[in-house]
Amino acid sequence: MPPRPYFDDQHHVLPFDKVMELENIDDRTFRSVVKAYSPTGGENGTYGGHVYAQAAWAAAQTVDEGFLIHNITGWFTLGGKPSEYFVYSVHKIRDGYNYCTRSVTVTQAAEKGTMFTCTCSFKREEGSPVQYQDPFALKDEYREVLEGKEDNPMRHPNAPSNDSEWFRETYLPAHPEHFNPVGGMHIRKVDMKNYNDSRRPIDKRQLLFYSLRGSLPLPTAPYPPPTEGTLKLTREANLHACAHLYASDRNSLFIIPNHLERGRDYTRMASLSHTVIFHVGIRDLVMPPEPRINHPNADPTLFEDEPTPLCNLDGEGQGDRDGDGRKWYVQEAWVTRAGGGRGLHMSWLWDYERGVHVASTIQDGLVRFKPEAKL
């Protein structure tokens, strides 16, 4: 039996907890249940963010409660096959009092070898007398591309399946029936033209808003967490972190040819390695439940526990959410280097309303350009 699709025949999209669901083979081995996102909906190539986040979730099954992932680096060695399951083998590296480390190897067809491997570090929550970050006013910096939509990110267009000129100009006209929403998350792409047109490639930016589909298990006991003091983290706190990991790789390497204005001049693109470093604890990582409201700009979420009721949340008492009650984060991404058949993508993940710098990412990618492509 093939993996379960990430949306159904009625175009309802699976929530994040279902996309990440794992089947236990033994206490160190896990298998995926849901098909990994395939950008063009075909049988070749899967979204790297799926295996990346799910490997972290598999590793989290093997650590004690109280530990939260704070750092992960993964290496992509073979392309994924959406028609096949992922098998995750977790290896214990070290269990310390404050930190513990796991490595994960991932296979699909075992005879082809490892297709992804990563190292994950987990740590206990701890306080600090020092808290510092750049006091960056995101809404002010990007006012010219956010204006009119700054309080409703869902009004930005859905992030495309494949953020390339080929996809927009060749594939979509030939496939008008194309329907392929990414599972688990709402991800919206900001049109950055007014911001980027006058800037050098290295100064251009891309904003992607992301918000949870469905709801996740409580990350602390009790919940909501107290504003001060030590937290008792559940193992499921890591699933909230994995939602950020999943979103962090969305259409990432396409920024390189797009910002270099060489959108048709590359011949090959693939992720080589991806690192995410969280700077905050669970209070700043929590993904609140998605309100059960059908938004006119979004495909509905498939809630399976009961029929999907519609409710009217006005956001009162939820100052960090939009009018429907959704909590949004935003990825601010850019390119710093391209050459030698590779490119470097970097980003910061932000709590959109509160301005908290949640995480930093760095991705080394294979990006090969045609011989005649020049800047």
N, C-alpha and C positions, 0 to 999 in steps of 0.2 A: 504494500500500500504506500503511495507517495505521501510526502509531507502535506499537512493541511494548508490550504490557501490562506492568504492574509486578508482576503475579503470574500464575501459570499455572492451568490447570484443576484441578490437584491442591492448590491453595491454598498453593503454595510461593512465597515472596516474593523478588523480585530483591535481590541484594546491592548495596551502595552504588556500587561501581565500575561496575556495569552501568547503574544508574539515571542516572549522570552521563556515560555514554559519548557521545562526539562523533564525527561523521563530518567529515573534512576536505574542504572544498570548494576552498579555496586556503589560502595561508599566513596569511590574516587573516579567513577566513570558515569557520564551523563550523555543523553542523546536529545537532540532537538525534536520538536513536535511539529512546528509550523514552518512552512516554506520560507526561506530567506528572500527578501525583496530582490526582484530582478528588474533593473532599470527600464528595459523595453518590454518586459513581460514575457520574454522568451525563455529558452532553456540554457542560455550561455551567459555566465557572469552574474554574480550576486553582490548585493550591497555590502561593502566591507564593515559598515557599522553594526551589522547584525551579528556576525561571528565575533567581532570585537567586544560588544556589550555582553553577549551571551557567554563568552569565555570568562568574563569577569564574574558573571552571575554563577557560573559553575564553580569557580574558585571560592566564591562566598559560601557555598554549601559546606565547605570543609573547614571553615574557621569558626571559632567560638562566637557566641553572641557578645556584643560589646565592641567588635571590630568593624570599622568602616573603610572601604577602599579609598585610598588617597592618591595612588599613583599607579599607572599601568602603561607599559610599552608593549606593543605587539608588532610582529613581523608577518607580512603576507607573502607566502611562498608559492602558492598555487591558486589559480582562479577557482571560485566556488561554482558548484552546480546546483541550481535551485530545485531540481527534481530529486536530489539526494539529501539524506539526513546528515547533520553534523554530529560527530562523536567527540566528546570532550574528555580528555584524560588529565586529571589534576595531580600535580606532584608537590608534596610538601618540601619546602626549602628550609624554613625555620619558623618556630613558634616562640616568640619572646613575650615579655609581660606587656609592653606597650606596642610592639610591632610584630607582625607576622607576614611571611612571604610565601607565595605560591607561584608555580609555573603551570601553564596549561598547553597541551599539544592537541591539535584538532585535525581530524581526518574525515574524509567522506568515503571514497573508495580506498580501502586500506592499502591495496596493492600499489597505489600511486604515491603513498607517503604522506607526510605532514603537509597540510595546506595552510596552517596558521599556527603560530606559537606566540605566547606572551608571558610576561612576568608581572604579577600583581602584588602590590604592597598594601597591607591593611594596618590601621592604627586605632588605638583607643582615643576617644574624645578627651581633650584636655584644654583647660583654660590658659589664657596668656595675658599678662599685663600690657602687652604691646599688640596693637592691631593697626596695620597701616596698609593703604592701597592708594593708587592714584584717584583723587576725588573727581572722577570723570563724569561730566554732565552729558550723557549720551543723547538725550532729547535735544539739547542745545546744539551739539556738534552736528547732528544729522537732521536738523529742523527742515531743511529744504526738501528732503525726500520722505520725511515722516509726516509733514504737516497735513492735517485733515484726516489722518489715520492713526495719529499717535496714541489714541485711547482705544483703538479697536484693531489690533494687528491682524485679525482674521480678514480684514478688507484688503490686505496685500494678497497677490496671487499665490496659489499653491506652488511650492517649490517644484520645478519640473522633474520628470522622471530622469532626464539626462540633460544637464545644463550646457548644451553645445549648439553651435550653429547648425550642424548636421541634423540634430534631432528636431530643432525648430523648423528648419527650412526644407528638409528632405524627408525625414521619417514621418513626422506628423501629417503633412499633406497626403502621403501615401497610405496612412493608417488613421483615417478620421474617426474610427471606432475606438481608438486607444483610450483605455481606462486602466490606470495603474497607480492608485494612491499608496504611499508608503504606509505600512502598518504601524500601529502603536502610538503614533505621534501626529499632531497637526504641525506642519512645518511650512512657513510662509516666506517667500522671497521678496525683498524690498527692491524696487527699481531704483538703482543707484545712479542713473544717467546724470542727473543734475548735479550730483556731488562729484562724480568721477571725471566728467568730460574735460575739465581744465587741469587735471592732476597727472603727474607722472605715474607710470605703472606701479612703482613701489609705494606711492602715496594713496592709491585707490583702495577702496574698502567695499566689502559686501556684507550686508546684514541679513541674517536668517532668524526669524522668530520661531520658537518652538514651544509647544504646550502638550500636556499629557492627553492621551485618549484613555478613557476608562478611569479606573481607580486602582490604587496600590495598597498593599497591607500596611498597617501602622508601623512607623519606623522606630517609635520609642514606647516604653511602658512606664508611666501612663502617657496618654496622648490627649491633648496637645502637650508638647514638652514645656517644662517650666522655663521662664525667661533667664533664670540663673541657676547655677549649680551643675552637678554632674548628671549626665543623662544615662539612662539604662537603654542601650540600643538593642533593638531586635536584629536578627540576621537579615530581615526584610528591608532594613534601612539601605542595604546595598542595592536593592532593586530600584530605589529612587535615584541613586547615583548612576546606575546603569542606563537610566533614561537619558541622562545628560551625555553619557558615552555614546549611546546610539545616535543621538542627534549630531554629535560633533564631527562626523565624517560625511555629512550629507553634501554631495556634489562638490567636495572640497577641491580636488585637483583641477576641476574645470576653471577655477578662478585664474589659474596660471595662463593658459592661452587667451582667456577672455580679457584679462587685464593687460596683457601684452598686445592686444588687438591682433591676435594671430589665431582666431577661432577656427579657421579651416586649414591651418598649416601644420597640425601635429598628426603623426602617424600611429602613435601608440601611447597609451596612458594606463597606469596601474599603480596602486598603493604599494609602497615598499615597507614602510614602518610608520607607526602612529603612536604618539605619546600624549597622554592627558594627565595633568597634575591638578588635583583639587586643592584649593587654598582655604576651604571653609569646612565646617562640620555639618551635621545633619540639619540643624536649624535653617541653614541657608541652601540646602539641597532638596528639601521636601517638595514633592510634586503633589499638590492637592488634587482631590478628585475632580474629574471633568463634570461640569453640570450637565444634566440630561436635557439639553436644549438643542434642537436641530438648528444649526446656523445655516442661513441661505447660501453662504460661500463655501461650505464644507460638506463632504460626504459624511453621513451619520456613522457613529460608532456602534458596533454590534455588542450590546449589553446582553449577556447570556443568562445572568442569574434570575431575571424576571423580565416581563415585557417592558419595553422602553417607555417609561412615563416622561412626559414633558413637564417641566416646572418653570417657574418664572422667578429667577433670582435677580435682584436688582443691584447686587454688589454691596449693599449696606454692611458696614463692618468689615469689609474686605478691601481695604484701600490699595492693596497691591495687586488687584485683579481687574479685569475688564468688566464691562457692564453685564456680561453674562455670568460672571463669576470664574472665568478662566485665569489661571496664573501663567504668565508668559516669561520666558527667558529669551535671550537674544545672543546669537553668535556673531561677533565682529571679526571678519577674516580678511587676510591680505596675503600677498606673495612677496617674498624677500629675495629670492634667488632663482635663476633658471640657467642651466648649462650642463654640458656633459651628459645629456640624456636624462637629466633629472630636474626636479623643481621642488621648492620648499614652500609649503603652505603653513601659515601660522594663524592662530585665532585666540581670542579671549571670549569666555562665556560670562554673560552678565545676567544678574537679576534685573529685569527691565525697569520695574518701577522703583526699586530701592537702590539701584546703582551699585550693588555688591558685585565685586569681581570674584566669580565663583571658581573658575578654572582657566588654565592656559593649555593650548594644544600646539603640537608641532608635528608636521607630517612630511616625511621624505617620500617623494613619488617619482616613478618612472614617467617621464614626459619627453618623447622624441619628436622632433620637428622635421619637416621636410628639408632636404639639403638647400633649397632655394629660399627658405624662410629666414629673413633678416630683420633686425630692428633698425 
